[in-house]
Amino acid sequence: MATEKSVLSLLDKPKVVGKKQVSPRGYFMEIYLPLVANNAKPGQFVTIQATEMSARQPMQIVDTNPEKGTFSILVEAYNRSTVELVELFSEGEELFNVEGPNGKPFPVEKYGTVLLIGHGWGAGANYPIAKALADAGNEVYIAIVGGSRENIYCESEYKQLFGEDKVSVYTEDDEYGKEGGVVQALEDFINEKGQPDLVVFAGGASHGEMLAEATKEKGIKNLSLVPSLMLCTSGLCLTCRVKVGDKMVMNCIEGPYLDGNQVDWKNVTFRTGYYWDLEKESLEYFLNKLLPKLKRKKEKKQNQ
């Protein structure tokens, strides 16, 4: 039965209450929306529509603060929807729509030794899961991986929470930390500490595929965040479908963390990259044509 508080929370407008740039393309944003802050579980996500004309963008919840009624996300600005979010919205401004929490919570239980590997934005996605797994009595280790140093996120947060000896950092260009990618992070861990009981991965599909090949070969349980196109987030439009073993799964309601060893990663990579040329065209049009107009309009409104 809905309480007065829960009914009133449906009337709250999503508002940006904090914004911090942490890399050339990376931003932490804190958003006020008690409905999400009070109900989100580790592994769940929100769908953000920044403006009335924006596409809906799924974003993993990095942290929640129920007392303040806020939740945090890590935004890596790479397409039109994410660039709109970081370029057009500052503290105190309302977003058009935020829906959530969406998806199935991560299955938090006692696994034993757990290695969480986050590539790029995936380090933020894994953060609440790492905390929950540690609270459940697991021995938790973290590997943060990025193409270069500017793609390394949450390093200080993880080290503060787990200690420096539990956190490893890798860059594929050897600019910072150890040299290597997600597979190297797994191999180094096995050489130093033995096979983990569970690997948790979040990041791009191509990296998920490489890691799954390694965990499957070694017989290591793998739960991976599967990035997929999403529209309805209710399992009706079939846009987010992912083949897992011999079943077709609706990622928006049964994911986003799925059995990485059974995911058809090649199909995920194909589907997520299918519209990339159109995405680039849309982003260029937004940056060159729309963004200057929208900023002038915003400045004019603020000066009135």
N, C-alpha and C positions, 0 to 999 in steps of 0.2 A: 504494500500500500504506500503510495507516495506521501511523503511528509511535506509540511508547509515549506521547509527549507529546500527540499529537492525540487518542488514546483517552482519556487522563486528563482532557483539557480538556472532554470531553463530560460528565464528572462534576461539573464546577464549578457552583456555585449562583450565579445572577446576584444581585449585591449592589450597592446604592447606596453609592458611596464618596465622592461629592461632590454638593452641591446648593447652588445660588446663585440667589437671586431677582434678576432684572434688570429687571423691570417689574411692574405690578400683576398681570398674568396670565402673565408669562414667566419660565421657570426654565431654567437650564443644569443638567443632571444628568450626572454621571459614573458609569458602571456598570461593575462588574468582571465580565468574562466573556471569558477569553482566546480562546475559539473565535471570537468576533466580532472582537476586537481584532487578532488575528493574520491574519485572512483577509478583512476588509472592504476593498472597493475604492471609490473615489469614485463617488457616485451610488447606492450600495446602501442598504438600510434594514433595520431590525429590526422584529419584531412583538412588542409587549409585552403581557403579561397580568399586571396588577399583583397581583390576588388570584385565588383559585380561582373566584370568582363574577364576575370582571370580563370585559368584552368585550375581544377582541384588538384592539390599536391599532397601526397601522403608524406608525413614527417614523423620519425620516431620520437617518442617522449624520452628525454634524457633524465629528467628529475621532476619531482613534484614538491610543492609546499602547501599542504592543505590549510595551514593556519592563515596564509596569505591569500589562498585561493588561486595560486599560480602554478604553472608548469613551465618547464624549459625545453627548448629544442636546439639542435645544432643544425644550422643552415649552411650548406656548401652551395654557393650561388653558381650554378652551372647551366640552367635553362631559364626560359622566360619567367616561369612561375616563381622560382627561387630568387631570381634577380629582381623581379617586381617587389617581392617581400622585403628584401634588404635595402633597396634603393628608395622605395616610396614610403616606408613606415619607420617611424621613430617612437621614442617613449611617449606615452599618452595618447597614441592614435588607435582608433578602433579598426579592426579587420572586418571584412564583409561577412565572413562565415568561418567558423571552426567547428568541425564535427568530431566527436570522439567521447570516450576512448573506443577505438576500433581494434578488431583483431582478437586473437586468443592470447591470453597471458602465457608467458613462458612457463613451462612445467618445472617449477622450482621444487627440488627434492634432494635427497642425499645421494650424490653420485660417487663421491670420492675426490679424486684429483681432477680439476677442471682447468683447461686452458682456453681462455677467451681471446680470439684473434679478431681485431677490428682493423679494416683497411679504410683509410680516409675517414669519412663521416661515420663509418661503422664503429669506430671507437666510442663515439657518443651513444650510439644505439645500444651497445653492450653494457654501458655503465650501470644502469639500474639492475640489470640481470646479475652482474658481478657482485653487487652489494647483497642482493637477495640470496644468491648461492652461498656467499660467505656466511650470512646469517643462518643458513640451513645446515651449517657444519661442514661445508666442503673446503678443501684446500684449493684456493683460487690463485691462478697465475694469469698475467695479462701480457699480450703481445700487441703493440700498436705499430701498424705498418702504413707507410705512405709512399707515393711516388717520389716525393722530395720532402724536405723539412716543412714546407708550408702546408703539407697535407697531414701533419701529425697533430692530433687533437687529444685533449684530456690527459696529457701526460702528467701534469702536476696534480690533477685531481685523483688519478689512480695511485700515484706514489704516496700522496697524503693518506689515502685510505688503506693501502695494502703494504706500503714500504717499498723502497727502491729495489730490494732484492727480489720482489715478486713481479716487477714490471720490466719488460724488454721493449726496445724501440728499434725499428728497422726502416730504412729508406732504400728504395730500389736504385737510386742514383748514388748511393753511398755518401750523401751529403751530411747525414746526421745519424747517430746511433750505429747500429750494425748494418752491413750491406745485405740486402736480400728482400724477398717478398714473403707471402703468406706460407708457402711451402717450406722455405728456409727457416721461418720461425718455428714451425712444427718440428722439423728435423733437428734443429738445435735443442729444442726442449727435450725431445726423446733421448738425444745423446747425453744430455746433462742430468735428466731426472727420470727417464723411462717414459713409457707410454702413459698418457693421461687416460682417465676413464671416460672423459667426455671432452670434445672440442666444440666450442660455440663460435660461430663466425657471423660477422656482419660486414657488408661492403658490396662492391660491384660484382655482377654476375660472372665475369670472366675469372676473377680471383676466387669466387666460390667454386667454380668448376675445377680449377687447378687444385684447390685444397681438398675437395671431395674425392678426386682421383687418389690422392695420397692417403686420406683417412680410410677410404674403402679398401684399398690395397692392404693396409695395416690392420684392418678390423677394428677401427676406433669409432665409437659412436659419435655422430656428427649432427648437431642441430644448427641449421644455418638460416639467417634471415634472407629470404628470397625476394629480391627487388623485382617488382612486376608493375605493369601498367594497371592503373585503377581508375574507375569512374564512380560506380554507385556505392561502393563499400558495404553492400548488403547482400552480395552473392547472386544478384539477379542478372547483371549485364554480361557476365562471363568474361569480361575484359581481363581479369586478373588470373584466369585459370592457369594452373601449373600441373604438369604431369609428375606425379610422385609414385614410383613403382608402376603398377598397372592401373592406378586410379587418377582421375582428374580432380584436382583440389581447387576450391575457390580461396585464393590466398588472402583475400580481404577479411574472411570470417574464420578460416581454419589456420591461417598463418598469423604473422609473417614468418615465424620460426618453424621450419619444417625439417624432415629427415634429409639432411644434406647428401647422404650417401645414396638416396633413392630419387632425388630430384633430377629431372631431365634438363641439365644445365645448358646444353646446346640450344634447346628450344627457348629457354629463358633468355639467353644472350641474343638470339635471333629476334625475339619479340620485343625486347626492350630497346634494341637498336634499330628496329624497322623504320621508325619515324624520325631517326636522328637528323637526317638531312633537312626535313621540314622543321624540326626543333631549332636547328641552327639558323634557318631562314627567319623563323619567327623571332628568335632572340635578336638577330641583327636589325630587323625592322623595328623592334621595340626600342633598342638602344639608340638607333640613329634617327628614328622618326617620332615615336610616341613618348619616350622618356623625357626629352627636352620640353615637349608641350605639357606633359603632366606635371613636371616640376614647376614650370612657369605658372600653371593654373593653381597649384598648391600654394606657391608663394603669394600670388595675388589674393587668394582666399585668406591667408594668414594675416595679410596686411590690411584687410578690410576692417 
